[in-house]
Amino acid sequence: MTTAAATTVDTAPSPDTGSWPDRLSAIADDCLAVLLSGADQDWSRPAGDLDWTCRQTLDHIALGLVGYAGLLIARPVDRYVTLFASLDPQAPIHACLEGLGIAASLLTTTVRHTPPQVRAWHPWGHSDPAGFAAMGATELAVHTYDLTRALGIAWTPPDALGAAVVARLFPDAPAGHRPSDTLLWCTGRLPLPGLPRRTRWQWDGTVR
């Protein structure tokens, strides 16, 4: 398999406004911009260490983002919603990324307009709007990391976003490391000094 030439992308942390809808919107913009820079590459290759191709990984992200919006709207107590989202399998990558942006916007808007006391089911912990925003941000950040590795683009999640997500979803995360590295360790993407790469992981979406 031919390896694409590395492209350098600014990895400076995005400003942290303290608002989960704003964090989610910012990471979506960041991820979409960097993925668009590799849209003309071969998306049939595996996405990092995942079993999915890069193209299939986009479907997974869109499914998760729309699903989280659906959970916040339907507010089930013991099940997933019956709405599933997918991208047109015949669409070019540029159009698929447009669809992913729509999915991110749907979740962002839902989080912004859902009262904070709302709770909805998730298999990794019943959660609130902030929790579902953090889940959506995680999906975007870690899978963009997977995709950029496969596409030969240098990118890591912003540290401000990493710190917020780790604090919200990974209460037992180790301290003393760069926040983006901690997020990637929590999600099984890389080792940390003295800590091997995780082979099994999940977040804790429960409200604390």
SVG drawing of the C-alpha trace seen along z (x, -y; Angstrom):
<svg xmlns="http://www.w3.org/2000/svg" viewBox="-39 -31 47 36">
<polyline fill="none" stroke="black" stroke-width="0.4" points="0.0,0.0 1.4,-3.4 1.9,-5.8 0.8,-9.3 3.2,-12.1 2.8,-13.7 1.0,-17.0 1.7,-19.3 -1.4,-20.8 -1.5,-23.3 -2.0,-21.5 -2.4,-24.5 -5.2,-24.1 -8.5,-25.6 -9.8,-28.2 -11.8,-26.6 -15.0,-28.6 -16.3,-26.4 -19.5,-25.7 -20.0,-22.1 -21.9,-23.1 -19.1,-25.5 -16.5,-22.8 -18.3,-20.3 -18.8,-22.9 -15.1,-23.8 -13.8,-20.3 -16.1,-19.5 -14.8,-22.4 -11.2,-21.4 -11.8,-17.8 -13.6,-18.6 -11.0,-21.0 -8.1,-18.6 -10.0,-15.7 -11.0,-17.9 -7.2,-18.4 -6.9,-14.7 -10.2,-14.2 -8.5,-13.3 -6.5,-10.4 -7.3,-6.7 -10.1,-6.3 -10.4,-2.5 -7.3,-1.9 -7.7,-0.9 -8.3,-3.8 -5.3,-3.5 -5.6,-0.3 -9.3,0.0 -11.0,2.9 -12.9,0.2 -11.7,-1.6 -11.4,-5.3 -14.6,-5.7 -16.5,-3.3 -15.1,-5.2 -16.9,-8.3 -20.2,-6.4 -19.4,-5.3 -18.9,-8.9 -22.1,-10.1 -24.0,-7.3 -22.8,-8.1 -23.4,-11.9 -27.0,-11.5 -27.6,-8.7 -26.6,-10.9 -28.9,-13.6 -31.7,-11.1 -31.1,-9.8 -31.3,-13.4 -34.5,-14.0 -36.3,-10.7 -34.8,-10.3 -35.2,-6.5 -34.4,-4.9 -33.3,-1.4 -32.6,-1.2 -31.0,-2.8 -33.2,-4.9 -34.4,-3.3 -33.0,-6.1 -29.8,-5.3 -27.8,-7.6 -25.6,-6.7 -23.7,-8.5 -24.5,-7.9 -22.1,-5.0 -21.8,-6.5 -20.9,-10.0 -17.4,-11.4 -15.5,-12.1 -16.0,-15.8 -19.8,-15.2 -19.4,-12.7 -17.6,-15.3 -20.5,-17.7 -22.8,-15.0 -20.6,-14.6 -20.8,-18.3 -24.6,-18.1 -24.5,-15.3 -22.2,-17.4 -24.5,-20.4 -27.6,-18.3 -25.9,-17.1 -24.6,-20.6 -28.0,-22.2 -29.7,-19.5 -27.2,-19.8 -27.5,-23.6 -31.3,-23.5 -31.7,-20.6 -32.2,-21.5 -29.3,-20.4 -31.4,-18.3 -32.4,-15.9 -31.1,-12.4 -31.0,-9.7 -29.8,-6.1 -26.4,-5.1 -24.8,-1.6 -21.8,-3.3 -23.8,-5.4 -27.0,-7.4 -26.0,-10.9 -26.9,-14.5 -26.5,-17.0 -22.9,-17.8 -22.1,-14.1 -23.5,-13.4 -21.6,-16.4 -18.4,-15.0 -19.2,-11.6 -19.7,-13.3 -16.4,-15.2 -14.6,-12.0 -15.9,-10.3 -14.8,-13.2 -11.4,-13.6 -10.2,-10.0 -11.5,-8.9 -10.0,-12.0 -6.7,-10.9 -7.2,-7.4 -8.0,-8.8 -5.2,-11.3 -2.7,-8.6 -3.9,-6.5 -3.9,-9.5 -0.4,-10.7 -1.5,-13.9 0.0,-15.1 -2.8,-16.0 -3.7,-15.4 -6.7,-16.6 -6.5,-20.1 -5.3,-20.0 -8.1,-22.1 -10.7,-19.7 -8.7,-16.7 -8.7,-18.1 -12.4,-18.8 -13.3,-15.3 -11.1,-13.4 -12.5,-15.3 -16.1,-14.6 -15.8,-11.0 -12.7,-9.4 -12.6,-10.2 -9.9,-7.6 -7.5,-8.9 -3.9,-9.3 -2.7,-12.8 0.5,-14.6 0.4,-14.0 -0.4,-16.2 -4.3,-16.3 -4.4,-15.1 -2.1,-12.2 -4.2,-11.3 -7.4,-11.2 -5.6,-9.0 -4.4,-6.7 -7.9,-6.5 -9.3,-5.5 -6.6,-2.9 -4.7,-4.8 -1.2,-5.1 0.8,-4.3 1.9,-6.8 5.2,-6.8 4.9,-3.8 1.5,-2.9 1.0,-0.4 -1.5,-1.0 -5.0,0.1 -6.5,3.0 -10.0,2.5 -11.6,-0.7 -14.9,-2.6 -15.9,-6.0 -18.2,-6.7 -21.0,-9.0 -22.8,-9.1 -23.4,-12.6 -21.0,-13.6"/>
</svg>
